[in-house]
């Protein structure tokens, strides 16, 4: 089936995307509200795709079903670029954006392929180095920023470089914040690279295979600190580029604000990811304070 949905169907599709982001990615939902109206449709469609792919494994009753869902999205992107109608609101909204803005298929496919490769990993198949984790963060998070910049007609190297660093910082920090969740699902802290886990004595042998020890002790806090320091370095590099980033790109780069919030809250709890304060409010701070920080940065034209 080819063609495009009607106006009412498209309106419903974009409304669906907004609601999905609002429900499952609220801190980025608030960031997207700071974008110019002309960029919001594309941004919400892209973030909704990210919600779909990031949650695919978590909502599936069987990992194989989650993987099948991710492969479905990979194939759906190909169909979007062939102007084939797909009966899914996020796909319909994204197809409309692709038709209007000519988004890079390479970046879209890369973001989904990274999720698929991650889903295929065994629980004990941890990334070996921090560089592997940085690549995963860029492929899943920075790509969304690249595509949003592209949708807004912003094709500047400095903006892309800043987006790369912000995506890496945000991706690493969100993985750190989610470590307790992955532990509850017996993921064995598989997002802590082997080199970091080994350095802090977190590697244990189980059945002839390496696993990361789940005890939230000092070694784990030290490992989290090391990874958070890498994220902070990326954030600082992004901000050093601010002078060469055009003003119209700054709203796209506002996800630097929630990344900074996570860094600050991690510091306040001494990098103990099991501290209950991390789960309060928005990324560990009161919602009003988060919104004020975001508004203040947006008003000043800073990220």
For each residue, the residues with C-beta under 8 A, 3 or more apart:
1: 84 85
2: 82 83 84 85
3: 83 85
4: 10 83 85 95 96 99
5: 9 10 13 85 92
6: 9 10
7: 10 11
8: 11 12
9: 5 6 12 13 92
10: 4 5 6 7 13 14 92 93 96
11: 7 8 14 15
12: 8 9 15 16 89
13: 5 9 10 16 17 89 90 92 93 96
14: 10 11 17 18 41 44 45 93 96
15: 11 12 18 19
16: 12 13 19 20 48 89 90 93
17: 13 14 20 21 44 45 47 48 89 90 93
18: 14 15 21 22 29 44 48
19: 15 16 22 23
20: 16 17 23 24 25 48 51 52 90
21: 17 18 24 25 26 28 29 32 44 47 48 51
22: 18 19 25 26 29
23: 19 20 26
24: 20 21 51 55
25: 20 21 22 28 29 47 50 51
26: 21 22 23 29 30 282
27: 30 31 258 261 282 283 290
28: 21 25 31 32 47 255 258
29: 18 21 22 25 26 32 33 47
30: 26 27 33 34 282 290 291 294
31: 27 28 34 35 254 255 257 258 294
32: 21 28 29 35 40 43 44 47
33: 29 30 40
34: 30 31 251 254 294 295 298
35: 31 32 39 40 43 148 251 252
36: 39 40 152 248 251
37: 40
38: 152
39: 35 36 42 43 148 151 152 251 252
40: 32 33 35 36 37 43 44
41: 14 44 45 93 96 97
42: 39 45 46 97 100 101 103 147 148 151 152
43: 32 35 39 40 46 47 148 151 252
44: 14 17 18 21 32 40 41 47 48 93
45: 14 17 41 42 48 49 90 93 94 96 97
46: 42 43 49 50 94 97 144 147 148 151
47: 17 21 25 28 29 32 43 44 50 51 144
48: 16 17 18 20 21 44 45 51 52 90 93 94
49: 45 46 52 53 73 90 94 108 111
50: 25 46 47 53 54 111 140 144
51: 20 21 24 25 47 48 54 55
52: 20 48 49 55 56 73 90
53: 49 50 56 70 73 111 112 115
54: 50 51 115 140
55: 24 51 52 58 59
56: 52 53 59 60 66 67 69 70 73 115 119
57: 60 63 66 67 70 119
58: 55 66 185
59: 55 56 66
60: 56 57 63 64 65 66 69
61: 65
62: 65 66
63: 57 60 66 67 119
64: 60 67 68
65: 60 61 62 68 69
66: 56 57 58 59 60 62 63 69 70 119
67: 56 57 63 64 70 71 116 119 120
68: 64 65 71 72
69: 56 60 65 66 72 73
70: 53 56 57 66 67 73 74 112 115 116 119
71: 67 68 74 75 116
72: 68 69 75 76
73: 49 52 53 56 69 70 76 77 112
74: 70 71 77 78 109 112 113 116
75: 71 72 78 79
76: 72 73 79 80 86 88 91
77: 73 74 80 81 105 108 109 112
78: 74 75 81 82
79: 75 76 82 84 86 91
80: 76 77 83 84 86 91 94 95 98
81: 77 78 98 105
82: 2 78 79
83: 2 3 4 80 95 99
84: 1 2 79 80
85: 1 2 3 4 5 92 95
86: 76 79 80 91 92 95
87: 91
88: 76 91 92
89: 12 13 16 17 92 93
90: 13 16 17 20 45 48 49 52 93 94
91: 76 79 80 86 87 88 94 95
92: 5 9 10 13 85 86 88 89 95 96
93: 10 13 14 16 17 41 44 45 48 89 90 96 97
94: 45 46 48 49 80 90 91 97 98
95: 4 80 83 85 86 91 92 98 99
96: 4 10 13 14 41 45 92 93 99 100
97: 41 42 45 46 93 94 100 101 103 151
98: 80 81 94 95 101 102 103
99: 4 83 95 96
100: 42 96 97
101: 42 97 98 150 151 153
102: 98
103: 42 97 98 107 108 147 150 151
104: 107 108 146 147 150
105: 77 81 108 109
106: 109 110
107: 103 104 110 111 143 146 147 150
108: 49 77 103 104 105 111 112 143 147
109: 74 77 105 106 112 113
110: 106 107 113 114 139 143
111: 49 50 53 107 108 114 115 139 140 143 144
112: 53 70 73 74 77 108 109 115 116
113: 74 109 110 116 117 139
114: 110 111 117 118 136 139 140
115: 53 54 56 70 111 112 118 119 140
116: 67 70 71 74 112 113 119 120
117: 113 114 120 121
118: 114 115 121 136
119: 56 57 63 66 67 70 115 116
120: 67 116 117
121: 117 118 125 190
122: 125
123: 186 187 188 190 211
124: 188 190 206 209 210 211
125: 121 122 190
126: 188 189 190 191 192 193 194 197 210 212
127: 130 132 133 136 190 191 193 194
128: 132 193 194 195
129: 132 133 193 194 195
130: 127 133 134 193 195 196 227 230
131: 134 135
132: 127 128 129 135 136 193
133: 127 129 130 136 137 171 172 175 191 193 227
134: 130 131 137 138 168 172 230 234
135: 131 132 138 139
136: 114 118 127 132 133 139 140 171
137: 133 134 140 141 142 167 168 169 170 171 172 175
138: 134 135 141 142 143 164 167 168 171
139: 110 111 113 114 135 136 142 143
140: 50 54 111 114 115 136 137 143 144 171
141: 137 138 144 145 167 168 170 171 174
142: 137 138 139 145 146 163 164 166 167 168 171
143: 107 108 110 111 138 139 140 146 147 167
144: 46 47 50 111 140 141 147 148 167
145: 141 142 148 149 163 164 166 167 252 253 255
146: 104 107 142 143 149 150 160 163 164
147: 42 46 103 104 107 108 143 144 150 151
148: 35 39 42 43 46 144 145 151 152 252
149: 145 146 152 154 155 159 160 163 249 252
150: 101 103 104 107 146 147 153 154 155
151: 39 42 43 46 97 101 103 147 148
152: 36 38 39 42 148 149 248 249 252
153: 101 150
154: 149 150 159 246 248 249 252
155: 149 150
156: 159 160 245 246 249
157: 160 161
158: 161 162 241 244 245 246
159: 149 154 156 162 163 245 246 249 252 253
160: 146 149 156 157 163 164
161: 157 158 164 165 238 241
162: 158 159 165 166 238 241 242 245 249 253 303
163: 142 145 146 149 159 160 166 167 238 252 253
164: 138 142 145 146 160 161 167 168
165: 161 162 168 169 234 235 237 238 241
166: 142 145 162 163 169 170 234 235 238 253 255 256 259 303
167: 137 138 141 142 143 144 145 163 164 170 171 255
168: 134 137 138 141 142 164 165 171 172 231 234
169: 137 165 166 172 173 231 232 234 235 238 256 259
170: 137 141 166 167 173 174 231 255 256 258 259
171: 133 136 137 138 140 141 142 167 168 174 175
172: 133 134 137 168 169 175 176 227 228 230 231 234
173: 169 170 176 177 228 231 259 262 263 266
174: 141 170 171 177 178 262
175: 133 137 171 172 178 179 191
176: 172 173 179 191 224 227 228 231 262 266 273
177: 173 174 262 266 273 278 283
178: 174 175 181 182 191
179: 175 176 182 183 189 191 192 224 273
180: 183 184 273 274
181: 178 184 185
182: 178 179 185 187 189 190 191
183: 179 180 186 187 188 189 214
184: 180 181
185: 58 181 182
186: 123 183
187: 123 182 183 190 191
188: 123 124 126 183 211 212 214
189: 126 179 182 183 192 197 202 212 213 214 220
190: 121 123 124 125 126 127 182 187 212
191: 126 127 133 175 176 178 179 182 187
192: 126 179 189 196 197 202 212 223 227
193: 126 127 128 129 130 132 133 196 197 227
194: 126 127 128 129 197 198 203 210
195: 128 129 130 198 199
196: 130 192 193 199 200 223 226 227
197: 126 189 192 193 194 200 202 203 212 223
198: 194 195 201 202 203
199: 195 196 223 226
200: 196 197 219 220 222 223 226
201: 198 213 219
202: 189 192 197 198 212 213 219 220 223
203: 194 197 198 210 211 212 213
204: 210 211 212 213
205: 208 209 210 211
206: 124 209 210 211
207:
208: 205
209: 124 205 206
210: 124 126 194 203 204 205 206
211: 123 124 188 203 204 205 206
212: 126 188 189 190 192 197 202 203 204
213: 189 201 202 203 204 219 220
214: 183 188 189
215: 220
216: 220 221 272 273 274
217: 220 221
218: 221 222
219: 200 201 202 213 222 223
220: 189 200 202 213 215 216 217 223 224 272 273
221: 216 217 218 224 225 270 271 272
222: 200 218 219 225 226 271
223: 192 196 197 199 200 202 219 220 226 227
224: 176 179 220 221 227 228 266 271 272 273
225: 221 222 228 229 271
226: 196 199 200 222 223 229 230
227: 130 133 172 176 192 193 196 223 224 230 231
228: 172 173 176 224 225 231 232 263 266 267 271
229: 225 226 232 233
230: 130 134 172 226 227 233 234
231: 168 169 170 172 173 176 227 228 234 235 259 263
232: 169 228 229 235 236 263
233: 229 230 236 237
234: 134 165 166 168 169 172 230 231 237 238
235: 165 166 169 231 232 238 239 256 259 260 263
236: 232 233 239 240
237: 165 233 234 240 241
238: 161 162 163 165 166 169 234 235 241 242 253 256 303
239: 235 236 242 256 303
240: 236 237 243
241: 158 161 162 165 237 238 244 245
242: 162 238 239 245 302 303
243: 240
244: 158 241
245: 156 158 159 162 241 242 249 250 253
246: 154 156 158 159 249 250
247: 250 301
248: 36 152 154 251
249: 149 152 154 156 159 162 245 246 252 253
250: 245 246 247 253 254 298 301 302 303
251: 34 35 36 39 248 254 298
252: 35 39 43 145 148 149 152 154 159 163 249
253: 145 159 162 163 166 238 245 249 250 256 303
254: 31 34 250 251 257 294 297 298 303
255: 28 31 145 166 167 170 258 259
256: 166 169 170 235 238 239 253 259 260 303
257: 31 254 260 261 293 294 297 303
258: 27 28 31 170 255 261 262 282 283 290 294
259: 166 169 170 173 231 235 255 256 262 263
260: 235 256 257 263 264
261: 27 257 258 264 265 282 283 284 285 290 293
262: 173 174 176 177 258 259 265 266 283 284
263: 173 228 231 232 235 259 260 266 267
264: 260 261 267 268 285
265: 261 262 268 269 277 278 283 284 285
266: 173 176 177 224 228 262 263 269 271 273 278
267: 228 263 264 270 271
268: 264 265 277 284
269: 265 266 272 275 277 278 284
270: 221 267 275
271: 221 222 224 225 228 266 267
272: 216 220 221 224 269 275
273: 176 177 179 180 216 220 224 266 278
274: 180 216
275: 269 270 272 278
276: 279 280
277: 265 268 269 280 284
278: 177 265 266 269 273 275 283 284
279: 276 284
280: 276 277 284 285
281: 284 285 286 287 289 290
282: 26 27 30 258 261 285 286 287 290
283: 27 177 258 261 262 265 278 290
284: 261 262 265 268 269 277 278 279 280 281
285: 261 264 265 280 281 282 289 290 293
286: 281 282 289 290
287: 281 282 290 291
288: 291 292
289: 281 285 286 292 293
290: 27 30 258 261 281 282 283 285 286 287 293 294
291: 30 287 288 294 295
292: 288 289 295 296
293: 257 261 285 289 290 296 297
294: 30 31 34 254 257 258 290 291 297 298
295: 34 291 292 298 299
296: 292 293 299 300
297: 254 257 293 294 300 302 303
298: 34 250 251 254 294 295 301
299: 295 296
300: 296 297
301: 247 250 298
302: 242 250 297
303: 162 166 238 239 242 250 253 254 256 257 297
